[in-house]
Amino acid sequence: MNSVNNPQTARRPRAKLSGFVLIMAATATAGIASYIVTWLVPNQIGFAGFAVFASFWSFLYLVVGTLGGIQQEVTRATTPIETAAGGRASRARNFGLVSGLLVFLVIVGSAPLWVASVFPADGWNLVWPLACGAAAYVMVAVLAGSLYGASQWVSVAFMIAVDAVLRLVAVGVVLVWTHDVVALAWAVAIPFPVTLVVLWPFIRRAIVGRTQLDVGYLALTWNVSRTMVAAASTGVMVSGFPLLLGLTSAGESSELLGLFILTITLTRAPLIIVAMSLQSYFLIMFRDIGDSFWKRFLSIQSLILGTAAVLAGVGWLIGPAVFGFLFPEQLQPEGWFIAVLVFSSALVGALCVSAPAVLARSQHFVYTAGWVIAAAVTLVALLMPLDFTQRTCLALVAGPVAGLLIHGIYLALSPRSHEPSAHP
């Protein structure tokens, strides 16, 4: 039954400001923790070793990013209810458990087809942490989506922050004893299930029996399949980009590839991490915003682009010096290259705003099309016969521009009647 027509499941007022502040604070904590990991690992194991570690990290987060489509759809479909429905099974939970098992089986079952090319040195030793981490993340995505849909901002914030801090602690502890990439891979994967175990006793009361989905299993599966395609495309341009860069740059030295991956990760992270972590928040905001959609939408986009312009200038001027301080006696990136990377991150950030704006109108096809075209353009650019630096910059910029055009054209041409409206 539609929640608008059912008083028991009507949308409750949402404390947008407090939710935004909490999510931003948690994102800042997670970003700092991730930055420390990114600084710590290459300093301890070198750029060549970091290239291997980064390939695992990139692959894991490419899969995790794809599975993030589950969180997006669960967020959209979750309706808070005032009273628990006695004896009713949680569709979200059941869907998550089955999906997690399938993810594990698909990764392990398909590994013989790609393990030799993706993990040539460590092989199956890296497949197991990849499969376990990805499978556990499915339940993280389902729980986070349910919490977002119910506006349980404190619980969402704790999930974001605790996961990242646990990962930092795990990586730090492993580095004290060993520089083995396999051990580091397990340190990256284990925080997904541990976060669930640690936080569940504190958040279960806020979520169990207090939400329901507005679709059944078949519709949920169909919608998730489309949001996952879009999320996979996001992963191609963000978390999976270092992996793809390595696969399309076999002739480059490990040190240069490690430098590029590290520079891309460090310079693009601030804007992209914030924008991606806020996608579910933006989805809820645009779904309930009413007539002020365009004012809010354009204000956010202007803030992203303005911030990027300032950061790009700063990166051009002092980026190489900062990089040299953090990673002494290593290869150094040029200032203009850092500026391009920062600007490209703003384009991805803008796409992370336009996408939930489209999905909030339940336009799954347009939402997916924007991301897929962006990913396709990124891949084509990486395969072009250009200089390593040129094709890297082209791929990072052209992809998100293509996706923004798709979403922007739809939003500009769609009738006013299709805009998100506030629920009574």
Beta strands, then each sheet from edge to edge (+ up, - down):
strand 1: 78-80
strand 2: 211-213
sheet 1: 1+ 2-
end
